[in-house]
């Protein structure tokens, strides 16, 4: 009875967090499957001397809704519905409010001529899935199931809770909001939609639980209180921005036009090639937006993200050298190998997404879209391995 009573205070908020992440995964999967398919656009963001960048149609796919509407390569899209467009951040914000069978009004400039096109997407997105996308969806489900299983089997261990939170963040993470994502959330009441939106972008702060875990692994480190304060500082700086941005993205997207739409400067686009547009949308000083201020804030976020991840990785490696017990050494070596594999998978994913953009030609087999299937299989293996480590390590700690 004392053990049960000691665990009860943890259960209500654990169930709440687990429910939010489960709803986020369900909603994201539903939108990815049944939201609108692409309109057939291949685009580029071009810089203009003395003016803001513009969003240019690079290619129109044959038979696509955009071709049927009359768009051509070289057209510049200036507005989509009510959203001003000057870069891919604006485009993905507008795209997140698209819906199946609802006309999308595009304001287009072709040379000196300006006109309006009406584009209607009638296909559901699941019809365009390839094996890589299907593997990704399965990986998401496995990652969240691992997180839920581990945390409810060891609910009183903070290290296990941190591991579970990391997996949950990865399971629901979105780098580019799917078409129809915000439109679907908009139909939900704010007490549900905003927590779900924040869960989907919580990976923006994933380095905080990672570093917290590293400083408690395999046993809590004796570190000054200011170190813990510094570890949690990104939460204080960025969480309020994420909350305000979530409300604006879902319910007031037109307010994000500010007096200017998002301006994807060159350095911003470099960050987007790695992390997608979610940081640009949610690490956003709205309503005090200025392009230069926004870029500095994004750079600060990226630097802190990398520093916290590197500090945690170094702490894990150093911890592996302090352990005397052979059983724990094996488990820690397994974790270090898994950590190296996570870095490898992340770098591989960035190259797959950007190969053509960076190098100007089709990627080799090891970096093609098909290789995402192998990437997903590898991640599932890592998820199960790390769950096994978490359970074995906490069980061994309790028995000693």
C-alpha positions in Angstrom: 0.0 0.0 0.0 2.7 2.6 0.8 4.3 1.9 -2.7 0.9 2.4 -4.4 0.2 5.6 -2.5 3.7 6.9 -3.3 3.1 6.5 -7.0 -0.4 8.0 -7.2 0.8 11.7 -7.3 2.7 10.9 -10.5 -0.2 9.3 -12.4 -2.6 12.1 -13.2 -0.1 14.3 -15.0 1.6 11.4 -16.6 -1.7 10.3 -18.0 -2.4 13.8 -19.2 1.0 14.1 -21.0 0.6 10.6 -22.5 -2.9 11.5 -23.7 -1.7 14.7 -25.3 1.1 13.0 -27.2 -1.2 10.1 -28.2 -3.8 12.6 -29.6 -1.0 14.5 -31.4 0.2 11.3 -33.1 -3.3 10.3 -34.1 -4.1 13.8 -35.5 -0.8 14.1 -37.4 -1.2 10.6 -38.8 -4.8 11.3 -39.8 -3.8 14.6 -41.6 -0.8 12.9 -43.2 -3.2 10.2 -44.6 -6.4 12.0 -45.3 -5.4 15.6 -45.7 -5.0 17.2 -49.1 -2.3 15.9 -51.4 0.2 18.2 -53.0 -0.9 20.7 -55.6 2.0 19.7 -57.9 4.4 22.6 -57.1 8.2 22.6 -57.1 9.4 25.9 -56.0 12.4 28.0 -55.2 12.9 31.1 -53.1 14.8 33.8 -54.9 16.6 36.8 -53.5 15.8 40.2 -55.0 18.4 43.0 -54.6 16.9 45.8 -52.5 13.6 43.9 -52.0 12.3 40.9 -50.1 12.7 37.4 -51.5 10.0 36.0 -53.7 8.4 32.6 -54.1 8.8 31.3 -57.6 7.3 28.3 -59.3 10.3 26.2 -60.5 8.3 23.4 -62.1 4.6 22.3 -62.3 4.0 18.5 -62.2 2.1 17.1 -65.2 -1.6 16.4 -64.4 -1.5 18.1 -61.1 -4.1 20.5 -59.8 -1.7 23.4 -60.3 -1.2 22.6 -64.0 -5.0 22.2 -64.4 -5.4 25.7 -63.0 -3.0 27.1 -65.6 0.2 27.8 -63.6 3.6 27.8 -65.4 7.2 27.6 -64.4 8.5 31.1 -63.6 5.3 32.3 -62.1 5.7 34.1 -58.8 3.1 33.3 -56.1 2.3 36.4 -54.1 -0.7 35.3 -52.0 -2.4 32.0 -51.2 -5.9 32.6 -49.9 -5.5 35.2 -47.2 -1.7 34.6 -46.8 1.0 36.8 -48.2 3.8 34.7 -49.6 7.5 35.7 -49.8 9.2 32.4 -48.9 8.6 28.8 -47.9 7.7 29.6 -44.3 4.7 31.6 -45.6 3.9 28.9 -48.1 3.8 26.1 -45.5 1.7 28.3 -43.2 -0.8 28.8 -46.0 -0.6 25.1 -46.9 -1.4 24.0 -43.4 -4.8 25.6 -43.8 -5.6 23.9 -47.2 -8.5 21.4 -47.3 -9.6 18.7 -49.7 -12.2 19.9 -52.3 -12.0 23.5 -51.2 -10.7 25.9 -53.8 -7.4 27.6 -53.1 -7.0 31.1 -54.5 -3.5 31.9 -55.7 -2.5 35.5 -56.6 0.2 35.1 -59.3 2.6 37.4 -61.1 3.9 36.4 -64.5 6.2 39.0 -65.9 4.4 42.3 -65.6 0.9 40.7 -65.5 -0.9 39.8 -62.3 -3.9 37.4 -62.1 -5.7 34.9 -59.9 -5.8 31.1 -60.1 -8.2 28.8 -58.4 -6.6 25.4 -57.4 -8.7 22.5 -56.0 -7.1 19.4 -54.5 -9.4 16.4 -54.7 -7.0 13.6 -53.8 -6.2 12.4 -50.2 -2.5 12.4 -49.4 -2.3 8.7 -48.7 -2.6 8.0 -52.4 0.8 9.6 -52.9 2.6 7.6 -50.2 5.8 5.7 -51.1 7.5 3.0 -48.9 9.6 5.7 -47.2 6.5 7.6 -45.9 4.8 4.4 -44.8 7.9 3.3 -42.9 8.0 6.7 -41.2 4.5 6.4 -40.0 5.1 2.9 -38.6 8.3 4.2 -36.9 6.3 7.0 -35.2 3.8 4.5 -33.8 6.6 2.2 -32.5 8.4 5.1 -30.9 5.3 6.3 -29.0 4.4 2.8 -27.9 7.9 2.3 -26.5 7.7 5.6 -24.7 4.3 4.7 -23.1 5.3 1.2 -22.2 8.6 2.2 -20.5 7.2 5.2 -18.5 4.2 3.3 -17.1 6.4 0.3 -16.1 8.9 2.5 -14.3 6.7 5.6 -13.4 8.8 6.7 -10.4 12.2 6.8 -12.0 13.0 10.3 -13.4 15.5 8.9 -15.9 12.9 6.6 -17.4 10.5 9.5 -17.6 13.0 11.6 -19.5 13.8 8.8 -21.9 10.1 8.4 -22.6 9.6 12.1 -23.1 12.4 12.0 -25.7 10.8 9.2 -27.6 7.4 10.9 -27.4 8.8 14.1 -28.8 10.4 12.3 -31.7 7.2 10.3 -32.4 5.1 13.3 -33.0 7.7 15.7 -34.4 6.9 17.7 -37.5 9.6 19.6 -39.4 7.1 20.8 -42.1 3.4 21.1 -41.1 1.4 18.8 -43.3 -1.2 20.2 -45.7 -4.4 20.7 -43.7 -2.7 20.4 -40.3 -3.8 23.8 -38.9 -7.2 23.6 -40.6 -7.9 20.3 -38.8 -6.7 21.7 -35.4 -8.8 24.8 -36.0 -12.0 22.6 -35.7 -11.0 21.5 -32.2 -11.5 23.6 -29.1 -8.4 25.5 -28.0 -7.9 23.5 -24.7 -7.2 20.5 -27.0 -5.8 22.0 -30.2 -3.1 24.2 -28.6 -1.6 21.4 -26.4 -1.6 19.1 -29.4 0.1 21.7 -31.6 2.7 22.3 -28.8 3.4 18.6 -28.5 4.0 18.4 -32.3 6.6 21.1 -32.1 8.0 20.2 -28.6 11.1 18.7 -30.4 12.3 22.3 -30.6 13.2 22.0 -26.9 14.3 18.3 -27.1 17.8 19.2 -26.0 16.6 20.2 -22.6 15.4 16.7 -21.5 18.4 15.2 -23.2 20.9 17.2 -21.2 18.9 16.7 -18.1 19.0 12.9 -18.7 22.7 13.0 -19.4 23.4 14.8 -16.0 21.5 12.1 -14.2 23.1 9.1 -16.0 23.9 6.6 -14.7 23.5 8.4 -11.4 22.8 12.0 -10.6 25.9 14.2 -11.0 26.9 16.7 -8.3 26.5 19.9 -10.3 25.9 23.4 -9.0 22.4 24.8 -9.1 23.3 27.3 -11.8 24.1 24.5 -14.2 20.5 23.1 -13.7 19.2 26.7 -14.2 21.2 27.0 -17.4 20.0 23.6 -18.6 16.3 24.8 -18.2 16.9 28.3 -19.6 15.8 27.5 -23.2 12.3 26.6 -21.7 12.1 30.1 -20.2 13.2 31.8 -23.4 11.4 29.9 -26.1 8.3 28.2 -24.5 6.3 31.5 -24.4 7.2 32.2 -28.0 6.0 28.7 -29.0 2.7 29.2 -27.1 1.9 32.5 -28.7 2.9 31.2 -32.2 0.7 28.1 -31.8 -2.3 30.3 -31.1 -1.5 32.5 -34.1 -0.7 29.6 -36.5 -3.9 27.7 -35.7 -6.5 30.4 -35.1 -5.1 33.7 -36.4 -2.8 32.9 -39.3 -3.5 36.3 -41.0 -2.0 38.1 -38.0 1.4 36.5 -38.9 1.5 38.7 -42.0 2.4 41.4 -39.3 3.0 44.3 -41.5 5.4 42.0 -43.4 5.1 38.2 -44.1 7.9 36.0 -43.0 11.1 36.8 -44.9 13.3 33.8 -45.4 16.7 35.3 -45.4 19.7 33.3 -46.7 20.8 32.1 -43.2 17.2 31.3 -42.3 16.9 29.1 -45.4 20.2 27.3 -44.4 18.6 26.5 -41.0 15.4 25.4 -42.7 17.3 22.9 -44.9 18.3 21.1 -41.7 15.4 21.6 -39.3 12.5 22.5 -41.6 10.2 25.5 -41.3 8.7 24.7 -37.8 11.5 26.6 -36.0 10.8 29.7 -38.3 7.1 29.5 -37.5 7.3 28.8 -33.7 10.6 30.5 -32.6 9.0 33.7 -33.7 9.0 37.1 -31.9 5.5 37.8 -33.0 4.0 40.4 -32.7 7.4 42.2 -32.5 8.6 40.5 -35.7 11.5 42.0 -37.7 13.5 39.9 -40.2 16.9 40.6 -38.6 15.6 40.1 -35.1 13.9 36.8 -36.1 17.1 35.5 -37.7 19.2 36.2 -34.6 16.6 34.4 -32.5 16.7 31.4 -34.8 20.5 31.4 -34.7 20.4 31.5 -30.9 18.0 28.6 -30.8 20.1 26.5 -33.2 23.4 27.2 -31.3 21.8 26.3 -27.9 20.2 23.1 -29.5 23.6 21.9 -30.7 25.5 22.9 -27.6 23.0 21.1 -25.3 23.1 18.0 -27.4 26.9 18.0 -27.5 27.2 18.6 -23.8 24.8 15.7 -23.1 26.7 13.4 -25.5 30.0 14.2 -23.9 28.5 13.7 -20.4 27.3 10.2 -21.5 30.7 9.3 -22.9 32.5 10.5 -19.7 30.0 8.5 -17.6 30.9 5.4 -19.5 34.4 5.7 -18.2 33.5 6.1 -14.6 31.5 2.9 -14.2 33.2 -0.1 -12.6 30.5 -2.8 -12.7 30.8 -4.8 -16.0 27.1 -5.2 -16.4 26.5 -1.4 -16.3 29.5 -0.9 -18.6 28.0 -3.1 -21.2 24.7 -1.2 -21.0 26.4 2.1 -21.2 28.5 1.0 -24.2 25.3 0.0 -25.9 23.9 3.4 -25.2 27.0 5.2 -26.6 26.7 3.1 -29.8 23.0 3.9 -30.1 23.8 7.6 -29.6 26.3 7.5 -32.4 23.7 5.8 -34.6 21.1 8.5 -33.8 23.6 11.2 -35.0 24.2 9.1 -38.1 20.5 8.7 -38.8 19.9 12.5 -38.3 22.7 13.4 -40.7 21.6 10.9 -43.3 18.0 12.3 -43.1 19.3 15.8 -43.8 21.3 14.7 -46.8 18.3 12.7 -48.2 16.1 15.8 -48.0 18.7 18.2 -49.4 20.9 16.3 -51.8 19.4 17.7 -55.0 19.2 21.2 -53.6 22.8 21.2 -52.4 24.5 19.3 -55.2 22.2 19.8 -58.2 21.9 16.2 -59.2 20.0 13.0 -58.2 21.2 11.4 -55.0 23.0 8.0 -55.1 21.2 4.9 -53.8 22.4 5.4 -50.2 20.8 8.8 -50.0 17.7 8.2 -52.1 14.1 8.3 -50.8 14.1 4.5 -50.7 16.9 4.6 -48.1 14.4 6.2 -45.7 13.0 2.7 -45.2 16.4 1.5 -43.9 16.5 4.6 -41.8 13.1 3.9 -40.2 14.1 0.2 -39.5 17.3 1.4 -37.9 15.4 3.8 -35.7 12.9 1.2 -34.6 15.8 -1.0 -33.6 17.3 1.9 -31.6 14.0 2.6 -29.9 13.7 -1.0 -28.7 17.4 -1.1 -27.7 17.2 2.0 -25.6 13.9 0.9 -24.0 15.7 -2.4 -23.0 18.6 -0.3 -21.6 16.3 1.9 -19.6 14.4 -1.0 -18.1 17.5 -3.1 -17.4 19.5 -0.2 -15.9 16.7 1.1 -13.6 16.0 -2.5 -12.5 19.6 -3.1 -11.8 19.9 0.1 -9.8 16.9 -0.8 -7.7 18.3 -4.3 -6.9 21.6 -3.1 -5.7 
